[in-house]
Each structure stands twice: as structure tokens, then as C-alpha cells.
Amino acid sequence: MTDSTPILVKRWRVNQRYLHLPVKNGSEKIVFHICQNGRMVREFEIELARGEPPDWWAFYDLADWMGAELDLLAVQGELEDAAVSWLAQHIRESDELLDAADLYREPLRPQFHFTTRRGWNNDPNGMVFFEGNWHLFYQHNPFGIRWGNMHWGHAISRDLVHWQELPVALYQRSLSDMAFSGGGLVDWKNTSGTQTGDRPPLVIAFTSTGRGECLAYSNDGGMSFTEFAENPVIRHQGRDPKIIWYEPQQKWVMIVYEEVDQERGYAIYDSRDLKQWNRLSFLPGYFECPELFDLPVEGRPDQVYWVVYGSLWEKSRSACAIGSFDGAHFTPIHENHYSHYGPHFYAAQIFSDAPNRRRIMIGWLAGPHYPGMPFSQGMSVPLELSLRETTQGLRLCYYPVQELDALREGAMNIQETSAAHANILLTEVSKHTELLDIRLVLFAPEDHSASLNVRGYPIHYHATTGELSFAGSRARLEPGQNRLELRVLVDRSVTEVFANRGEAAFSAMTFFEPGQVIRLEGNAWVKEMEIHRLRSIW
């Protein structure tokens, strides 16, 4: 096959929901078109198995074409006649996913962190609470374990803990017009005029790589979306629109990454109807996936600040500024500072319209591939954000949402004991339990250091300098403090660490060697230790 000669691989009438394609990781990519009546309705590329056992099976939902006749055409890439014949026999349909019995039970599948069923995910998108459902959309490649074919995947939860994956919410129009990241909102006042029934429309904003910033609305609670007729609503060199309702001026505000005259940063726009947008200001130095929200100081509900959250890229993949916002301009009260310390935490977003004005964030676990798995990447646990006054000034803090406590079973407690005595329990529990929630209050010894080794990944604290390190990243706490409070969530292949109730937070993909245990190292004094086993969310 040459790049200019399409080959018909399969023609069929759709009678079953899913089309399954065999994937061989690392093989040459083939570009396919799905066509109906000679018109392309989908385009994607895939590392295809051909005449060999696949590494895994990708699936594509064909519910929209039930009963229709479709053609699958290979339009680009090298595909020999023998491979075409083999694919015609092995590309298959079914009403169930292949290997469904293994789903969520794979050897490296995290058990209380969200991961997509098959394929790749990156940025969380469109996060919004509506009618009792927490909606988590995300950048998704259904056809590979590497970045590409950017769709919007979709999952919902009633409790922020257990997730149900739904059909793809947004499809790429073509390989040159993908659906990149953005935010979600509820248009309670129907300012867009898109409401057709009794329910307010759910709206998502996304970047069309071929057009610009676009919006789509749903009148069925997020189960299907229709693009705005006015798309694109903004044309510029940028991406990742996040829209909020600015109550004091009864208008919508968009914060969006933009590149202007070789300068990177966040632009701020406003609108009354989500369709016509006016550019108001620009915050230089930022990179991708912006957030803008207000938050009271912990313990001072009347003292409210605005937060710009995002990335400084070369300096920090997670940074924030705290200040004031007047609907057009953000004014920081101090320089940007490091926020979440990763190393595998990026492109984080908060849920819009969360009850009780909660600020709940999820970040992309932007790390290595899970070896031999049919999925790649994942999400952090949902994190409750707070603003706290510290000796180093106001700090944005991250802590697991209280809803995660529902996964706990059993409780083991020790108080006022040595590290050696605490290790008897730690070692025994970690030998026999995979999923753990550990809370520790430690006092560093005279040499001013303490370590908790999590199955080969040490969490090390040096009290004199205030440095806390984990998985290659370092945070700075208040120096000269002997006391350290740790919360450690240990999942299969993921560990998250929270120090001093979230003043420093880490998320890392962690691949443990067999037989590794959790233990304290050194002579730290254990003021308190509480251990819970956790159940799988699957």
C-alpha cells in the first residue's frame, strides 16, 4: 500500500456495539478512515498488529451507527496484502469488551486511582458537578498507550471514589483537528440560549486544534454533546480554556493559555452569553492548563483570595499565585511559588459547581508507562484545596477528600513508641496488604532527619533545612521543626504523600519490587501512627 492508495480492510453492517482492533505496541502506525456512504466519519491512527498476537485490543464504540453499513479504509502507512487479509479476519465486532474478565484486575492496575479501561489518558478535562454526578472528562487515545488521537474520555462518580467509565464525549474530527483540553460548567441561567428542556445545559469548552476555542452543550446531563453553532468562539494561538461564572458582574470569565509575540501566558476574556468574547488582560510566564478560583483562608471564612493555578514549565510544573481579581485583572500579592511537588502531577483542574463551594482538584499522573499493560497514565485521587497561613506566608494546600475514608477497613494504632517498635506493625501489615492509608506523626532525632521507606521509595525529611524529598522531588517546609505529620496513600503502582496536612504534596507512579515492605529508617520517635487497609474501587 502506498500513502495515496486507500485499501478497504473491512466492509460490514453494524449489528454489534464495539469494533475491536489488535494493537502491537511499537509497530508502525497505520491511518484509518471509517466511512459511511463514501464520506469519512472518523479518522485515527493505530500501532496495528498484523499476523501476530496483539499486545491488547483497542475498542471503538459504534452505537451511533447501529444498522448502518461502514467501510474501514487504511489510508496511510505500509500494509502488505497478507496483513490486509489477516486484519479482515481478526478485526471483530461484539457487544462486550474483549478480555472483560481481566478489566481493572491487571497486575499493575491502580486500585483506588482512576485509570481508563484501555489506551492512554492525559489531562483531566471538563470537570463539573451536576445533578449528583461528578463528571471527569479527560484527554484520551483509545487506540494506543502513547499520546495521540485526542478524544475526550468520560467517567462519572456519585461519591468521588467509585468511577463508571462512559462512552467518549468528544471525538477528534480528524488527525489535524483533535479535541484538546478545556473546562466544564453548568449554564444555570441559560445565558447561551441552548437549553431545550427543564434542565440547565451542561457546557464544555475545548480547543479544536483545527479551528480554535470551541464549546459544546448537553441537555441530557452530559450523556451527549452538540457543538455551538458559533464555533470557534475565539481564534488565537492558544489552548486549554477554563470558564468560570463571575458573580459580582454577572458574566462569564475565561482564562486560557495563549502565545503572543513569542511570550507565553494566560489571557483573560469575558462574555455574557458564552458566544461573544472580549480579551481583557494577560498574565505572562505561565504555560498550559490554567485555573482561576477564589478560596477563603482556613479558619477565616470572610478572608477570601483568588488563586491562579497552572504551570511555569521550566521552573515548576505546578505553581500558583494568590491575590485579587476584579473580573478583568488578576493582581498577585506575592511572586508565584511552587505548589504540588509531583513528580507525576500535571495539568490539574478543579470541579466546577461543587457543592458548598468546595475546591476539589484532580491531576494527571504524568509518568512512565505501566509495563505490559493495555492502559497508560491515570489520575491522582481527588484533593481538597485550602489556603493556609504559614510562617512562609499563604500557601495552597492539598489533602485527600474525606470521601476516600469510605474505602478504609480495619484500624491499627500505635502511640508514643520508637521506630523499631512501630516497624513491627508496619512490616507485618505491608507484607500482607497491598493498599494502605498510613498517617504518621514523627519527631526527628538529634541528627534532625527521619525517613519512611515505602517499598523502596524513601520519604526523607531533614528538620534543620525543612527539606522533604520523595521520588526525586523536593519540597521546602518550615525549617528547624522536629515534628512532621505524614499521610501516605499506597496503591498498586501509585503512591501519594501529604506532609503537615497538605502543605507539601507528592504524587508518583511507583513500581515496587516483590517482597518490599514499608518501614521507618533511623531513630525517629513515633508520636502517633494509624494504618488502614483500603478496598479496591473496582
Salt bridges, closest charged atoms under 4 A:
GLU43 OE2 - HIS33 NE2 2.94
GLU45 OE2 - LYS29 NZ 3.50
GLU47 OE1 - ARG146 NH1 3.46
ASP55 OD1 - LYS24 NZ 3.41
ASP61 OD2 - ARG17 NH2 2.80
ASP71 OD1 - ARG11 NE 2.61
GLU106 OE1 - ARG109 NE 2.93
GLU106 OE2 - ARG118 NH1 3.09
GLU131 OE1 - ARG199 NH2 2.53
ASP159 OD2 - HIS162 ND1 2.80
GLU165 OE1 - ARG117 NE 3.41
ASP177 OD2 - ARG173 NE 2.99
ASP177 OD2 - ARG211 NE 3.46
GLU213 OE2 - HIS236 NE2 2.59
GLU227 OE1 - ARG211 NH1 2.89
GLU230 OE2 - LYS275 NZ 3.72
GLU258 OE2 - HIS236 ND1 2.56
GLU258 OE1 - ARG279 NH2 2.76
ASP270 OD2 - LYS251 NZ 2.87
GLU288 OE2 - ARG239 NH2 2.77
GLU291 OE2 - LYS242 NZ 2.53
ASP294 OD2 - ARG357 NH2 2.76
ASP294 OD1 - ARG359 NH2 2.37
GLU298 OE1 - ARG388 NE 3.12
GLU298 OE1 - ARG501 NH1 3.67
GLU314 OE2 - ARG264 NH1 3.82
GLU384 OE1 - ARG358 NH2 2.68
GLU389 OE1 - ARG300 NH1 3.93
GLU403 OE2 - ARG358 NH1 2.79
ASP405 OD1 - ARG408 NH2 3.63
ASP405 OD1 - ARG487 NH2 3.71
GLU409 OE1 - ARG535 NH1 3.66
GLU416 OE2 - LYS527 NZ 2.49
GLU428 OE2 - HIS432 NE2 3.10
GLU434 OE2 - ARG492 NE 2.81
ASP437 OD2 - ARG408 NH2 3.16
ASP437 OD1 - ARG487 NE 2.69
GLU467 OE1 - ARG474 NE 3.45
GLU485 OE2 - ARG439 NE 3.25
GLU485 OE1 - ARG483 NH2 3.90
ASP491 OD2 - HIS113 ND1 2.71
GLU496 OE2 - HIS113 NE2 2.65
GLU503 OE2 - ARG388 NH1 3.53
GLU528 OE1 - ARG439 NH1 2.88
GLU530 OE2 - HIS532 NE2 2.61
